[in-house]
Amino acid sequence: MYSLSLLLASLLVFSSIHVSITREIDFCFADEDDPYLYMATKTAYHFIHGGKTRFQTIPNCRPVQIWMLAAHGTRCPTVDEIDKIVALTDLKEQILNNHETRGEGHMCNRDLENLRRWQPGEYLVPQRAEVLTPQGVEDMKLLARRLQSNFPELLLPNANNITAANYKFRASEARESMASFMESLFGSRMAVLPEDSSFNDTLLTAYKTCGIWEDKKHEQSLKNMERIKFDAGSEFQNLLKNVSRRLGFLYSISIETIDAMYDACRYEKAWTVTKLSPWCAVFSKEELRVLEYREDLDYYYKAGYGRDINAHLGCPLLHDMMQHFGNIANDQMSGEPKGIFYFSDVISLQNLLTAMDINEDSTQLTSYNYKDMARRQWRTSLISSYAANLIAVFYKCNDNNDRNKIMFYLAEKPVRYEGCQVGLCDWEFLKRRLGKLASRCNLDVCWNMNGASSSFPNSIVILLICVILVRLGYNRQL
């Protein structure tokens, strides 16, 4: 009996060793010294900024106004995303079972052990949906400190100059990001009373008021055909097959499951920049690049150069910037603040970049040119991560040709703007390049292009109401 028990134990040990030996490993993410960190719009700003200040000192010039549009800092997922990430708990057990019981799968033991220990954390509860995380607060506070350090002439406060006349603040749903920024700048989250902003804010979120942009009844409105074709193409289909095989499944898992694992990977990496998320071990570096491009495609048509409407939607913000700078160029300093700080979302930021022709590629992003676009300019990881920002600084200079100059920074790096000297632009040049668009910000285009909207312009609505009222009055007289 003793010998039989010993024999069975030996067979079990041999069996487990055999499974371990025969299971081929694709890679071991836990041992990766150089992990891929670019996760499209959910990239941590820490990895984009890199702790390096690239603001320039302009010889013979003094800054007189700073204008900024920033996206919200790192935050929690939406309620829908939370539900899908929490549901990965069941998938985790299946993956472990595939490897340890069935001998399928190609993840290394260290990655499996990290996955075993994974549980949905404190941020993955509905009550925390879309709330700024501690990292998000830090994003904004450090941005404010770097600006203050580099532009003390404008942003070093005293007891008398912290007023709404000197500093203009406004936010859409990014109010917590604005408050964190303001607290770091001035020592209080309520140091300056911000301007009112409604849900339908035609300055900060013009796209939300635009019938063509949001009309889901029309196929080319928000539905991205290039993204759909990319999902059906070889790069993404190979990703589905390889990830499924790596996790030990004999069939291709769903696109929704891929999305949930990718979201878990990038949210957790953005929340805690010094830790690796176990869900990132699911994907190879090349697969993460494919997923990044897939989201770039999405936003290219949703908010970027893929549709003409997006440049129109960036126009109100461009007009605001040019109007403030125009007043200073004309020495109309009265009523002009030292700093103008707007906080919105990545769609509004991308709309503005599109209106200004910043980071435009000579070739369109499509479903079939992924490999050709490896060096693309439209890369959401770099231009619209968490806490992404466009900053413009107006200078008065001792220059006989053009005393007025503007420097542009995207994510605190100088914008290589065509016609400018590494981001430093003459005001007269900017007026010629952008003035025409900025002076014609007519969002009627949202209602009149190809009859695409199912909504009526306000003037027609008012006319119909008048006709109805007149008709009712006529009937009463009868």
BELLINZI-V457896 format. One record per helix or strand of 3 or more residues. SS is the DSSP state (A for helix, B for strand). FROM is the first residue (numbers start at 1). LEN is the number of residues. Records with the same first field share a line. If there is no record, write none. Layout:
SS = FROM-LEN / FROM-LEN
This chain:
A = 2-21 / 29-3 / 40-3 / 45-5 / 79-8 / 88-13 / 109-9 / 126-3 / 134-17 / 152-4 / 175-12 / 206-4 / 211-4 / 225-8 / 234-14 / 255-17 / 278-5 / 285-18 / 309-5 / 315-15 / 346-10 / 371-3 / 380-4 / 427-12 / 445-4 / 458-20
B = 61-11 / 167-5 / 339-6 / 389-9 / 404-7 / 424-3
